[in-house]
């Protein structure tokens, strides 16, 4: 079983146990929209009793946002790495010199 799934199962069972023993009270309304029948959403499975109580619709939206963020993170990290490499290799300096040379040639032709 993947680690994340194990943490998810632990969080669910601890939440259920906390509700049964009345250590945790399930509210009647969604924390975001006030809708009825909220579900437990765990932003961090390592903190099983930190819960957002969301209706089904808001819960689904929250997962969409989190999934987009997770998918974007590798792309963002890769882009940052490419930028670091680009700027550290002196490529930008060479491109600036090339652009300056082109501009100088253009200005010389235009003046002459």
MDAnalysis code that builds the backbone (N, CA, C; Angstrom):
import MDAnalysis as mda
import numpy as np

u = mda.Universe.empty(336, n_residues=112, atom_resindex=np.repeat(np.arange(112), 3), trajectory=True)
u.add_TopologyAttr("name", ["N", "CA", "C"] * 112)
u.add_TopologyAttr("resid", np.arange(1, 113))
u.add_TopologyAttr("resname", ["UNK", "UNK", "UNK", "UNK", "UNK", "UNK", "UNK", "UNK", "UNK", "UNK", "UNK", "UNK", "UNK", "UNK", "UNK", "UNK", "UNK", "UNK", "UNK", "UNK", "UNK", "UNK", "UNK", "UNK", "UNK", "UNK", "UNK", "UNK", "UNK", "UNK", "UNK", "UNK", "UNK", "UNK", "UNK", "UNK", "UNK", "UNK", "UNK", "UNK", "UNK", "UNK", "UNK", "UNK", "UNK", "UNK", "UNK", "UNK", "UNK", "UNK", "UNK", "UNK", "UNK", "UNK", "UNK", "UNK", "UNK", "UNK", "UNK", "UNK", "UNK", "UNK", "UNK", "UNK", "UNK", "UNK", "UNK", "UNK", "UNK", "UNK", "UNK", "UNK", "UNK", "UNK", "UNK", "UNK", "UNK", "UNK", "UNK", "UNK", "UNK", "UNK", "UNK", "UNK", "UNK", "UNK", "UNK", "UNK", "UNK", "UNK", "UNK", "UNK", "UNK", "UNK", "UNK", "UNK", "UNK", "UNK", "UNK", "UNK", "UNK", "UNK", "UNK", "UNK", "UNK", "UNK", "UNK", "UNK", "UNK", "UNK", "UNK", "UNK"])
u.atoms.positions = np.array([
    [0.848, -1.176, 0.000],
    [0.000, 0.000, 0.000],
    [0.895, 1.242, 0.000],
    [0.652, 2.175, -0.930],
    [1.461, 3.398, -0.941],
    [1.327, 4.164, 0.366],
    [2.385, 4.888, 0.706],
    [2.431, 5.615, 1.972],
    [1.258, 6.584, 2.108],
    [0.952, 7.327, 1.034],
    [-0.123, 8.307, 1.080],
    [-1.466, 7.629, 1.371],
    [-1.699, 6.478, 0.764],
    [-2.958, 5.768, 0.999],
    [-3.036, 5.283, 2.448],
    [-1.899, 4.859, 2.987],
    [-1.882, 4.418, 4.389],
    [-2.223, 5.597, 5.307],
    [-1.599, 6.741, 5.071],
    [-1.892, 7.925, 5.892],
    [-3.358, 8.332, 5.743],
    [-3.877, 8.213, 4.530],
    [-5.279, 8.552, 4.281],
    [-6.203, 7.645, 5.103],
    [-5.912, 6.355, 5.103],
    [-6.730, 5.410, 5.872],
    [-6.627, 5.672, 7.371],
    [-5.432, 5.995, 7.843],
    [-5.251, 6.313, 9.261],
    [-6.053, 7.565, 9.616],
    [-5.980, 8.581, 8.766],
    [-6.715, 9.823, 9.024],
    [-8.217, 9.569, 9.063],
    [-8.704, 8.771, 8.126],
    [-10.141, 8.465, 8.112],
    [-10.563, 7.725, 9.374],
    [-9.795, 6.724, 9.770],
    [-10.197, 5.936, 10.951],
    [-10.093, 6.769, 12.227],
    [-9.063, 7.617, 12.337],
    [-8.943, 8.476, 13.533],
    [-10.075, 9.485, 13.597],
    [-10.481, 10.002, 12.429],
    [-11.605, 10.942, 12.387],
    [-12.882, 10.247, 12.822],
    [-13.114, 9.061, 12.273],
    [-14.323, 8.314, 12.622],
    [-14.356, 7.989, 14.114],
    [-13.207, 7.581, 14.645],
    [-13.126, 7.261, 16.066],
    [-13.377, 8.511, 16.917],
    [-12.824, 9.640, 16.488],
    [-13.014, 10.891, 17.236],
    [-14.480, 11.321, 17.211],
    [-15.165, 11.079, 16.114],
    [-16.596, 11.407, 16.035],
    [-17.390, 10.475, 16.952],
    [-17.067, 9.198, 16.913],
    [-17.781, 8.224, 17.743],
    [-17.594, 8.492, 19.240],
    [-16.410, 8.928, 19.626],
    [-16.141, 9.192, 21.048],
    [-16.457, 10.640, 21.425],
    [-17.022, 11.378, 20.505],
    [-17.428, 12.771, 20.694],
    [-16.279, 13.726, 21.004],
    [-15.064, 13.331, 20.601],
    [-13.933, 14.249, 20.687],
    [-14.003, 15.255, 19.539],
    [-14.721, 14.879, 18.501],
    [-14.875, 15.712, 17.318],
    [-16.353, 15.738, 16.970],
    [-16.863, 16.903, 16.725],
    [-18.277, 17.055, 16.387],
    [-18.397, 17.412, 14.907],
    [-19.159, 16.603, 14.180],
    [-19.401, 16.907, 12.775],
    [-20.430, 18.038, 12.706],
    [-20.066, 19.163, 12.060],
    [-21.024, 20.274, 11.964],
    [-22.158, 19.937, 10.995],
    [-23.193, 20.742, 11.024],
    [-24.346, 20.530, 10.149],
    [-24.169, 21.169, 8.782],
    [-23.211, 22.102, 8.675],
    [-23.072, 22.859, 7.433],
    [-21.629, 22.871, 6.925],
    [-21.521, 23.054, 5.614],
    [-20.228, 23.215, 4.945],
    [-19.571, 24.504, 5.442],
    [-18.277, 24.449, 5.698],
    [-17.553, 25.625, 6.181],
    [-17.447, 26.707, 5.110],
    [-17.561, 26.355, 3.845],
    [-17.395, 27.327, 2.769],
    [-18.706, 27.940, 2.324],
    [-19.689, 27.071, 2.016],
    [-20.910, 27.604, 1.399],
    [-22.144, 27.487, 2.281],
    [-22.027, 26.778, 3.391],
    [-23.179, 26.605, 4.264],
    [-24.095, 25.463, 3.846],
    [-23.675, 24.707, 2.817],
    [-24.460, 23.561, 2.362],
    [-24.575, 22.499, 3.445],
    [-25.521, 21.588, 3.245],
    [-25.790, 20.551, 4.244],
    [-24.938, 19.304, 4.011],
    [-24.894, 18.459, 5.016],
    [-24.192, 17.167, 4.990],
    [-22.709, 17.283, 4.642],
    [-21.942, 18.009, 5.437],
    [-20.522, 18.156, 5.121],
    [-19.745, 16.854, 5.300],
    [-18.701, 16.730, 4.492],
    [-17.781, 15.592, 4.556],
    [-16.462, 16.095, 5.136],
    [-15.703, 15.194, 5.717],
    [-14.395, 15.563, 6.273],
    [-13.370, 15.619, 5.154],
    [-12.655, 16.738, 5.060],
    [-11.544, 16.863, 4.121],
    [-10.276, 17.072, 4.929],
    [-9.276, 16.248, 4.673],
    [-7.999, 16.328, 5.386],
    [-6.977, 17.023, 4.490],
    [-6.653, 18.285, 4.744],
    [-5.633, 18.959, 3.938],
    [-4.262, 18.299, 4.065],
    [-3.993, 17.692, 5.233],
    [-2.715, 17.036, 5.477],
    [-2.995, 15.757, 6.263],
    [-2.785, 14.615, 5.615],
    [-3.086, 13.342, 6.268],
    [-2.210, 13.090, 7.495],
    [-1.087, 13.773, 7.588],
    [-0.219, 13.616, 8.755],
    [-0.827, 14.289, 9.992],
    [-1.831, 15.125, 9.763],
    [-2.552, 15.783, 10.864],
    [-4.016, 15.369, 10.752],
    [-4.342, 14.152, 11.186],
    [-5.655, 13.575, 10.902],
    [-6.847, 14.284, 11.537],
    [-6.634, 15.080, 12.569],
    [-7.778, 15.750, 13.189],
    [-7.879, 17.226, 12.797],
    [-7.059, 17.635, 11.840],
    [-7.201, 18.961, 11.241],
    [-8.071, 18.749, 10.006],
    [-9.312, 19.209, 10.108],
    [-10.315, 18.855, 9.104],
    [-11.054, 20.090, 8.618],
    [-11.311, 20.115, 7.322],
    [-12.252, 21.074, 6.747],
    [-13.550, 20.318, 6.530],
    [-14.644, 20.869, 6.975],
    [-15.944, 20.224, 6.791],
    [-16.608, 20.868, 5.570],
    [-16.650, 20.096, 4.475],
    [-17.120, 20.618, 3.199],
    [-18.247, 19.763, 2.636],
    [-19.213, 20.428, 1.994],
    [-20.263, 19.670, 1.304],
    [-19.621, 18.945, 0.126],
    [-20.336, 18.037, -0.483],
    [-19.776, 17.230, -1.569],
    [-19.231, 18.103, -2.703],
    [-19.975, 19.146, -3.072],
    [-19.554, 19.994, -4.180],
    [-18.262, 20.756, -3.838],
    [-18.225, 21.380, -2.674],
    [-17.024, 22.119, -2.264],
    [-15.837, 21.168, -2.068],
    [-16.105, 19.966, -1.560],
    [-15.059, 18.969, -1.362],
    [-14.439, 18.595, -2.707],
    [-15.284, 18.385, -3.704],
    [-14.786, 18.075, -5.045],
    [-13.952, 19.212, -5.616],
    [-14.415, 20.441, -5.426],
    [-13.663, 21.601, -5.909],
    [-12.299, 21.702, -5.226],
    [-12.275, 21.446, -3.930],
    [-11.011, 21.501, -3.196],
    [-10.016, 20.482, -3.746],
    [-10.499, 19.272, -4.051],
    [-9.610, 18.251, -4.608],
    [-9.124, 18.658, -5.997],
    [-9.964, 19.289, -6.792],
    [-9.527, 19.763, -8.108],
    [-8.391, 20.762, -7.970],
    [-8.534, 21.695, -7.039],
    [-7.493, 22.705, -6.810],
    [-6.198, 22.022, -6.369],
    [-6.292, 21.099, -5.423],
    [-5.097, 20.418, -4.920],
    [-4.433, 19.597, -6.019],
    [-5.235, 18.922, -6.852],
    [-4.666, 18.116, -7.931],
    [-3.952, 18.990, -8.953],
    [-4.525, 20.146, -9.277],
    [-3.858, 21.071, -10.206],
    [-2.526, 21.534, -9.634],
    [-2.518, 21.833, -8.339],
    [-1.279, 22.299, -7.702],
    [-0.216, 21.205, -7.741],
    [-0.617, 19.960, -7.457],
    [0.337, 18.854, -7.470],
    [0.898, 18.617, -8.860],
    [0.034, 18.713, -9.886],
    [0.505, 18.511, -11.252],
    [1.410, 19.643, -11.698],
    [1.156, 20.846, -11.221],
    [1.942, 22.002, -11.633],
    [3.316, 22.026, -10.983],
    [3.451, 21.459, -9.807],
    [4.711, 21.564, -9.073],
    [5.904, 21.018, -9.849],
    [5.848, 19.827, -10.463],
    [7.021, 19.356, -11.219],
    [7.358, 20.286, -12.388],
    [6.337, 20.831, -13.062],
    [6.586, 21.745, -14.180],
    [7.249, 23.024, -13.688],
    [6.780, 23.537, -12.569],
    [7.357, 24.759, -12.015],
    [8.807, 24.508, -11.610],
    [9.056, 23.390, -10.961],
    [10.422, 23.066, -10.531],
    [11.340, 22.904, -11.743],
    [10.854, 22.247, -12.785],
    [11.659, 22.057, -13.994],
    [11.949, 23.398, -14.665],
    [10.946, 24.264, -14.724],
    [11.143, 25.584, -15.329],
    [12.165, 26.396, -14.528],
    [12.073, 26.343, -13.213],
    [13.039, 27.061, -12.388],
    [14.459, 26.546, -12.632],
    [14.585, 25.229, -12.746],
    [15.894, 24.640, -12.992],
    [16.435, 25.087, -14.342],
    [15.574, 25.090, -15.373],
    [16.018, 25.545, -16.696],
    [16.467, 27.002, -16.645],
    [15.736, 27.843, -15.911],
    [16.118, 29.244, -15.793],
    [17.456, 29.392, -15.069],
    [17.662, 28.603, -14.010],
    [18.941, 28.660, -13.298],
    [20.091, 28.295, -14.243],
    [19.894, 27.198, -15.003],
    [20.931, 26.763, -15.937],
    [21.157, 27.813, -17.016],
    [20.088, 28.372, -17.514],
    [20.164, 29.366, -18.585],
    [20.974, 30.577, -18.146],
    [20.673, 31.071, -16.955],
    [21.358, 32.270, -16.488],
    [22.762, 31.982, -15.963],
    [23.033, 30.788, -15.503],
    [24.346, 30.495, -14.935],
    [25.365, 30.100, -15.999],
    [24.928, 29.705, -17.188],
    [25.857, 29.264, -18.230],
    [26.413, 30.403, -19.069],
    [26.006, 31.611, -18.801],
    [26.483, 32.722, -19.597],
    [25.761, 32.849, -20.928],
    [24.724, 32.046, -21.137],
    [23.974, 32.098, -22.391],
    [23.369, 33.478, -22.572],
    [22.843, 34.008, -21.504],
    [22.184, 35.309, -21.606],
    [23.180, 36.386, -22.004],
    [24.416, 36.298, -21.492],
    [25.426, 37.283, -21.859],
    [25.725, 37.214, -23.347],
    [25.852, 36.013, -23.888],
    [26.121, 35.845, -25.315],
    [24.964, 36.395, -26.143],
    [23.741, 36.155, -25.713],
    [22.591, 36.660, -26.453],
    [22.531, 38.180, -26.406],
    [22.882, 38.754, -25.286],
    [22.910, 40.218, -25.188],
    [23.978, 40.777, -26.120],
    [25.155, 40.147, -26.142],
    [26.217, 40.604, -27.048],
    [25.774, 40.490, -28.503],
    [25.123, 39.392, -28.856],
    [24.630, 39.216, -30.232],
    [23.596, 40.277, -30.574],
    [22.677, 40.542, -29.659],
    [21.650, 41.561, -29.906],
    [22.289, 42.932, -30.043],
    [23.293, 43.202, -29.218],
    [23.979, 44.495, -29.296],
    [24.702, 44.636, -30.633],
    [25.329, 43.549, -31.092],
    [26.031, 43.588, -32.384],
    [25.047, 43.833, -33.527],
    [23.894, 43.169, -33.484],
    [22.873, 43.394, -34.518],
    [22.392, 44.836, -34.499],
    [22.172, 45.376, -33.323],
    [21.719, 46.755, -33.200],
    [22.778, 47.721, -33.734],
    [24.045, 47.439, -33.404],
    [25.131, 48.291, -33.895],
    [25.175, 48.276, -35.424],
    [25.071, 47.075, -36.029],
    [25.080, 46.984, -37.494],
    [23.909, 47.738, -38.097],
    [22.749, 47.619, -37.477],
    [21.547, 48.311, -37.975],
    [21.756, 49.824, -37.923],
    [22.293, 50.302, -36.811],
    [22.506, 51.724, -36.646],
    [23.549, 52.266, -37.623],
    [24.608, 51.481, -37.885],
    [25.635, 51.882, -38.826],
    [25.046, 51.988, -40.224],
    [24.245, 50.983, -40.646],
    [23.611, 51.011, -41.965],
    [22.658, 52.188, -42.082],
    [21.942, 52.421, -41.038],
    [20.946, 53.492, -41.070],
    [21.622, 54.871, -41.146],
    [22.745, 55.013, -40.436],
    [23.464, 56.284, -40.423],
    [24.191, 56.510, -41.751],
    [24.608, 55.431, -42.381],
    [25.440, 55.554, -43.570],
    [24.695, 55.652, -44.809],
])
